[in-house]
Amino acid sequence: MLGGAAAAYPCECYATAGSGCFVHERTSSTLMTNRKRAAMAVLLTAGFTLAVDFSILNVALPAIGHDVGLSVGGLQWVTTAFALCAAGFTLLFGRVADLAGRRRMFLIGMAALGVSSLAGGLAQSAEVLLSARVVQGLATAAVTPAALALLTTLFPAGPARDRALGLNGALMAAGFTTGAVLGGVLTGLLSWRYAFFLNVAVAAVALLVAPVLLDSDVRHQERRRIDVPGAIAVTGGLLALVYGWVLVGVLLLGIFWLIEKRVAEPLVPVRVLRSRGVGWGNLAGLLAFATETSLVFVLTLYLQDVLGYSPLRAGLSFAVLGVGTVMGGIVAPRIIAHAGARGALIGGLVVQAAATLPLVLLGPERQWLLALTFVGGAANLVAIVAFMVTVTNALPAADQGLATGLATMSQQIGITVGTPVMSAVLAHGDTASAITVNALVALAAGVLVNALVPPAKSAVAV
């Protein structure tokens, strides 16, 4: 393992004026110190908490509706209001983090998360609750790319960063699974309000220790402006896409492209938009998130509606999927060290497709479901970690907020749109059709990466 990792990342290359670059061998100062471990723990805990927030209230929705007076039709907004803001504003806040400071954006976002969670936990009306969820979504859009950018700049490109991103991916996957279980436990034993109060405690601890552990923000020597027209166009376009207004979203994103080509200080430089590693890598990441989360939705319906499983038994059946995703995040750095990020991304998507397609033959034999979902979940997390390594290594350190903002945007849009697409397939077909489409999309993503994502260099110019 060590030999493979050293071969994959022999050195780092830094641009210097008029001299191309010089080689700097990795020294003991780049190894993981206790302070770096503690800083990484804070960032990973924040990411895990935000992943939990995506699913922790799902089981509690009936109880929430009863307590605050939300109708059955209005319950969807408890999750939709959060998801729309988290997905729509992440690119903007990722870029703001680059310009205004990543630590500053992280702390502001955690403060907003704590205040909004306290308001949500104490809410007595639907208006207050939904407003709190909106602010929680905005806080997620601010914290996630900032935390990822702090994580990628904490370690140089190479095995240490890959391991950190692998742990981040494993904890994210565990967070989505844990959220559903934790929401049910808290609602059953205490109250759904404790799902909000949990965030308050995490935010308070983060605000106490992060200023000590995280390095101060590096200020830009020249004043930089936010591309307001571009920010409005891309945020509106992403919100429209996530909400399902596809034509409006495509139109606004087209306007965004035209704006970025003309402004002096674009929100997303055209050179970034034209980078195959960034563009196609993010599309592959979006598809990786969309396919696995929507597959869980399809299989949940199958287990309950066809096989007659209770909600509890169906939920426990997916515990092995959670274990698989965590294992995938742990082994991903080793696979990347030997096969490279591009190879791991292709292999993960192909293995995910191969594990998904046999599910069309599902029957009452539960052991096959468990084995295939374990393999598919592990492969999916390998692909997700490799996608994160690909898109963050494609940009220099100064643009890591932008890189992680794009990656987070891809993640959240994939999670948000995957299930509605599978629902539409189910409405016009059956479970086998939906599973087949899901497997083919994962396979197509692997083919796309193989054809369009260039092999990564062994070092990143910063």
C-alpha positions in Angstrom: 0.0 0.0 0.0 2.7 2.5 1.0 4.7 1.7 -2.1 1.7 2.1 -4.4 0.8 5.4 -2.8 4.3 6.8 -3.0 4.5 5.8 -6.7 1.2 7.5 -7.4 2.2 10.8 -5.6 5.9 11.2 -5.8 6.0 14.9 -5.4 4.2 18.2 -5.6 4.7 20.8 -8.2 4.5 24.5 -7.4 4.5 27.2 -10.1 7.2 29.9 -9.8 7.7 33.0 -11.8 9.8 32.4 -14.8 11.1 29.0 -13.8 8.3 26.5 -14.6 8.2 24.5 -11.3 10.4 23.0 -8.7 10.0 19.7 -7.0 9.5 19.6 -3.3 9.7 16.2 -1.6 7.1 15.5 1.0 8.5 16.1 4.5 7.4 15.2 7.9 5.5 18.6 8.1 3.0 17.3 5.7 2.2 14.2 7.7 -1.0 14.1 9.7 -0.3 15.9 13.0 -2.5 15.8 16.1 -3.8 19.3 15.2 -4.7 18.2 11.7 -6.5 15.1 13.1 -8.5 17.3 15.4 -9.3 19.8 12.6 -10.3 17.0 10.3 -12.5 15.5 13.0 -14.4 18.9 13.3 -14.9 19.1 9.6 -16.0 15.5 9.2 -18.4 15.8 12.1 -20.0 18.9 10.5 -20.3 17.1 7.2 -21.8 14.0 8.9 -24.3 16.1 10.8 -25.5 17.9 7.5 -25.8 14.5 5.8 -28.0 13.3 8.7 -30.2 16.4 8.2 -31.2 15.2 4.7 -33.1 12.2 6.2 -33.6 12.6 9.9 -37.1 14.1 9.7 -38.5 11.7 7.1 -39.9 9.2 9.6 -41.1 12.1 11.8 -43.2 13.9 9.2 -46.7 12.7 10.4 -45.9 13.7 14.0 -44.5 17.1 12.8 -47.7 17.7 10.7 -49.9 17.0 13.7 -47.9 19.2 16.1 -47.5 22.3 13.9 -50.6 22.1 11.7 -49.2 21.0 8.4 -51.5 19.2 6.0 -50.5 16.0 4.3 -49.9 17.9 1.1 -47.7 20.4 2.9 -45.5 17.9 4.6 -43.3 17.6 1.5 -42.0 21.1 2.2 -40.3 20.1 5.4 -37.8 18.2 3.2 -38.2 20.2 -0.1 -37.5 23.6 1.5 -34.3 22.3 2.9 -33.2 20.4 -0.3 -33.9 23.3 -2.6 -31.8 25.8 -0.6 -29.0 23.3 0.0 -28.7 22.5 -3.7 -29.5 25.9 -5.2 -27.1 28.1 -3.2 -24.1 25.7 -2.7 -22.2 26.9 -5.8 -22.6 30.6 -4.9 -21.5 30.0 -1.3 -18.6 27.8 -2.4 -17.2 30.7 -4.5 -17.9 33.2 -1.7 -15.8 31.0 0.6 -12.9 31.3 -1.8 -13.2 35.1 -1.8 -14.3 35.9 1.7 -12.6 33.1 3.6 -13.4 29.4 4.0 -13.1 29.4 7.8 -15.2 32.5 8.0 -17.9 30.9 5.8 -17.7 27.7 7.8 -18.3 29.5 11.1 -21.1 31.7 9.7 -22.8 28.6 8.3 -22.5 26.7 11.6 -23.9 29.6 13.5 -26.8 29.8 11.1 -27.4 26.1 11.5 -27.4 26.3 15.3 -29.8 29.3 15.4 -32.2 27.8 12.8 -32.2 24.4 14.4 -33.1 25.9 17.8 -35.9 27.8 16.1 -37.1 24.6 14.4 -37.1 22.6 17.6 -39.1 25.3 19.4 -41.5 25.9 16.5 -45.2 26.0 17.3 -46.4 26.9 13.8 -45.8 25.7 10.2 -44.4 29.1 9.2 -41.7 29.1 11.8 -40.8 25.5 11.1 -40.5 25.9 7.3 -38.5 29.1 7.7 -36.1 27.2 10.0 -35.7 24.5 7.3 -35.0 27.2 4.7 -32.2 28.6 6.9 -30.9 25.1 7.6 -30.7 24.5 3.9 -28.8 27.8 3.4 -26.5 26.9 6.2 -25.8 23.5 4.6 -25.0 25.3 1.3 -22.5 27.5 3.1 -20.9 24.9 5.4 -20.5 21.9 3.1 -18.3 23.4 0.4 -16.4 25.4 2.9 -15.7 22.3 5.1 -14.6 20.3 2.0 -12.4 23.1 0.8 -10.8 23.4 4.3 -10.3 19.6 4.2 -8.7 19.5 0.8 -6.4 22.4 1.6 -5.5 20.9 5.0 -3.7 18.1 3.1 -1.7 18.3 -0.2 -2.9 16.3 -3.2 -2.0 12.7 -2.6 -2.7 9.8 -0.3 -3.4 11.9 2.8 -6.1 14.0 1.0 -7.5 10.8 -0.6 -7.9 9.2 2.9 -9.6 12.3 4.2 -12.0 12.4 1.3 -12.6 8.6 1.8 -13.5 9.2 5.4 -15.7 12.1 4.4 -17.5 9.9 1.8 -17.9 7.1 4.3 -19.4 9.4 6.9 -21.7 11.1 4.4 -23.1 7.7 3.4 -23.4 6.7 7.1 -25.1 10.0 7.8 -27.9 9.4 5.2 -28.5 6.0 6.7 -28.2 7.1 10.3 -30.5 10.0 9.8 -33.5 7.7 9.0 -32.8 5.4 12.0 -32.0 8.3 14.4 -35.1 10.2 13.4 -37.3 7.2 14.2 -35.6 6.6 17.5 -35.8 10.2 18.7 -39.4 10.6 17.5 -40.4 7.3 19.2 -38.6 7.8 22.5 -38.5 11.6 22.9 -39.9 13.9 20.3 -39.1 15.0 16.7 -37.9 18.3 18.2 -34.7 16.6 19.4 -33.7 16.0 15.8 -33.3 19.8 15.6 -31.8 20.2 19.1 -29.0 17.7 18.1 -27.8 20.2 15.5 -27.7 22.9 18.2 -25.2 20.9 20.3 -23.0 20.1 17.3 -23.0 23.7 16.1 -22.1 25.0 19.6 -19.1 22.6 19.9 -17.9 23.4 16.3 -18.1 27.2 17.0 -16.0 26.7 20.2 -13.2 24.5 18.8 -13.0 25.4 15.0 -11.4 28.9 15.5 -8.6 27.2 17.5 -8.0 24.3 15.1 -8.6 25.8 11.7 -6.0 28.1 10.1 -6.9 31.8 9.7 -8.3 32.8 6.3 -5.8 34.0 3.7 -7.0 37.4 2.5 -6.8 38.4 -1.1 -4.5 41.3 -1.6 -6.8 42.9 -4.2 -10.5 43.5 -3.7 -12.6 40.9 -5.5 -16.2 41.3 -6.4 -19.0 38.8 -6.5 -20.5 38.2 -9.9 -24.0 39.2 -8.9 -25.8 38.6 -12.3 -24.0 35.3 -12.7 -24.9 34.3 -9.1 -28.6 35.1 -9.7 -28.7 33.2 -13.0 -27.0 30.1 -11.7 -28.9 30.0 -8.4 -32.2 30.5 -10.2 -31.3 27.8 -12.7 -30.3 25.3 -10.1 -33.5 26.0 -8.1 -35.6 25.6 -11.2 -33.9 22.3 -12.1 -34.2 20.9 -8.6 -37.9 21.9 -8.4 -38.6 20.3 -11.8 -38.9 23.4 -14.0 -36.4 21.9 -16.5 -36.9 24.4 -19.4 -36.6 27.4 -17.1 -33.5 25.9 -15.5 -31.8 25.2 -18.8 -32.6 28.7 -20.0 -31.2 30.4 -16.9 -28.0 28.2 -16.9 -27.6 29.2 -20.6 -27.8 32.8 -19.6 -25.3 32.1 -16.8 -22.8 30.7 -19.4 -23.1 33.8 -21.5 -22.6 36.1 -18.4 -19.5 34.2 -17.4 -17.9 34.6 -20.8 -18.3 38.4 -20.6 -17.7 39.6 -17.0 -14.3 40.5 -15.7 -14.5 38.5 -12.5 -16.9 35.6 -13.1 -18.4 33.4 -10.4 -17.2 30.4 -12.3 -14.4 31.1 -14.8 -14.9 29.8 -18.3 -11.6 27.9 -18.0 -13.2 25.9 -15.2 -16.4 25.3 -17.1 -14.4 24.0 -20.0 -12.2 21.7 -18.0 -13.2 18.1 -18.9 -12.1 16.9 -15.4 -14.3 19.3 -13.7 -17.3 19.3 -16.1 -17.6 15.6 -17.0 -16.3 14.5 -13.6 -19.1 16.4 -11.8 -21.7 14.9 -14.2 -20.4 11.5 -13.3 -20.6 12.3 -9.6 -24.2 13.6 -10.0 -25.2 10.3 -11.7 -23.4 8.3 -9.0 -25.5 10.0 -6.3 -28.7 9.9 -8.3 -28.6 6.2 -9.1 -27.8 4.8 -5.7 -30.3 7.0 -3.7 -33.1 6.3 -6.2 -32.3 2.6 -6.2 -33.0 2.6 -2.4 -36.4 4.2 -3.1 -37.3 1.6 -5.7 -36.3 -1.3 -3.5 -38.1 0.1 -0.5 -41.3 0.1 -2.5 -40.6 -3.4 -3.8 -40.0 -4.8 -0.3 -43.1 -3.3 1.2 -45.6 -3.4 -1.7 -44.6 -6.7 -3.3 -42.9 -8.8 -0.6 -45.1 -7.4 2.2 -42.2 -6.2 4.5 -43.1 -3.9 7.4 -41.4 -0.5 7.3 -39.1 -1.6 10.2 -38.1 -4.8 8.4 -37.5 -3.0 5.1 -35.4 -0.4 6.9 -33.3 -3.1 8.6 -32.8 -4.8 5.3 -30.9 -1.8 4.1 -28.5 -1.7 7.0 -26.2 -3.9 5.0 -26.2 -1.2 2.3 -25.1 1.3 4.9 -22.2 -1.0 5.9 -21.2 -1.4 2.3 -21.1 2.3 1.7 -18.9 2.9 4.7 -16.6 0.1 3.6 -16.4 1.6 0.2 -15.3 4.9 1.6 -12.6 3.2 3.7 -11.1 1.2 0.9 -11.5 3.9 -1.8 -8.1 5.6 -1.1 -6.3 2.3 -1.5 -8.0 1.7 -4.8 -7.2 5.2 -6.0 -3.6 4.8 -5.0 -3.2 1.8 -7.3 -5.7 2.6 -10.1 -5.8 6.4 -10.0 -8.9 8.5 -9.4 -10.1 8.1 -13.0 -9.7 4.3 -12.9 -11.4 4.1 -9.5 -14.3 6.2 -10.8 -14.8 4.0 -13.9 -14.4 0.8 -11.9 -16.8 1.9 -9.2 -19.5 2.8 -11.6 -19.1 -0.3 -13.6 -19.2 -2.6 -10.6 -22.2 -0.7 -9.2 -24.0 -1.3 -12.5 -23.0 -5.0 -12.5 -24.4 -5.4 -8.9 -27.6 -3.5 -9.7 -28.7 -5.3 -12.9 -29.3 -8.8 -11.3 -31.8 -7.2 -9.0 -34.3 -7.4 -11.8 -34.6 -11.1 -10.8 -35.5 -10.2 -7.2 -37.7 -12.7 -5.3 -38.2 -13.6 -1.7 -34.6 -14.8 -1.4 -33.4 -12.0 0.8 -29.8 -13.0 0.9 -29.3 -12.1 -2.7 -30.7 -8.6 -2.1 -28.3 -8.2 0.9 -25.2 -9.3 -1.0 -25.9 -7.3 -4.1 -26.8 -4.1 -2.3 -23.6 -4.5 -0.2 -21.4 -4.7 -3.3 -23.3 -2.0 -5.1 -23.1 0.4 -2.1 -19.4 -0.2 -1.7 -18.7 0.3 -5.4 -20.9 3.5 -5.4 -18.8 5.0 -2.5 -15.6 4.2 -4.3 -16.9 6.1 -7.3 -18.0 9.0 -5.2 -14.7 9.4 -3.4 -12.9 9.1 -6.8 -15.2 11.7 -8.2 -14.3 14.1 -5.3 -10.6 13.5 -5.8 -10.9 14.0 -9.6 -12.7 17.3 -9.4 -10.8 18.8 -6.5 -7.4 17.8 -7.9 -8.4 19.4 -11.3 -8.3 22.9 -9.7 -5.6 24.8 -7.8 -5.7 25.5 -4.1 -7.1 29.1 -4.6 -10.2 27.6 -6.3 -10.9 24.8 -3.8 -14.1 26.5 -2.6 -15.3 26.6 -6.1 -14.2 23.0 -6.7 -16.0 21.7 -3.6 -19.0 23.9 -4.3 -19.4 22.3 -7.7 -19.0 18.9 -6.2 -21.5 19.5 -3.5 -23.9 20.9 -6.0 -23.6 17.8 -8.1 -24.2 15.7 -4.9 -27.3 17.5 -3.8 -28.9 17.7 -7.2 -28.2 14.0 -7.8 -29.8 13.1 -4.5 -32.8 15.5 -5.2 -33.6 14.5 -8.8 -32.8 10.8 -8.7 -36.0 9.7 -6.9 -38.5 11.7 -9.0 -36.9 10.3 -12.2 -37.2 6.7 -10.8 -40.8 7.5 -9.8 -41.6 8.5 -13.3 -40.1 5.3 -14.7 -42.1 3.2 -12.2 -45.3 5.1 -13.2 -44.8 3.9 -16.8 -43.3 0.5 -16.1 -42.5 -1.8 -13.3 -39.7 -2.5 -10.7 -37.6 -4.4 -13.2 -37.8 -1.6 -15.7 -36.7 1.0 -13.1 -33.8 -1.2 -11.9 -32.7 -1.8 -15.5 -32.7 2.0 -16.2 -30.8 2.6 -13.0 -28.1 0.0 -13.9 -27.7 1.4 -17.4 -27.3 5.0 -16.2 -24.5 3.9 -13.8 -22.9 2.0 -16.7 -23.3 5.0 -19.0 -21.6 7.2 -16.4 -18.6 4.9 -16.4 -18.4 4.9 -20.2 -18.7 8.7 -20.1 -15.7 9.0 -17.7 -13.6 6.6 -19.7 -14.3 8.6 -22.9 -14.2 12.2 -21.7 -12.3 12.6 -18.4 -8.6 12.9 -19.0 -6.1 11.0 -16.8 -5.1 13.0 -13.8 -1.5 14.2 -13.4 0.4 12.9 -10.3 0.6 16.4 -8.8 -1.4 19.6 -8.8 0.1 23.0 -9.6 -0.8 25.4 -6.8 
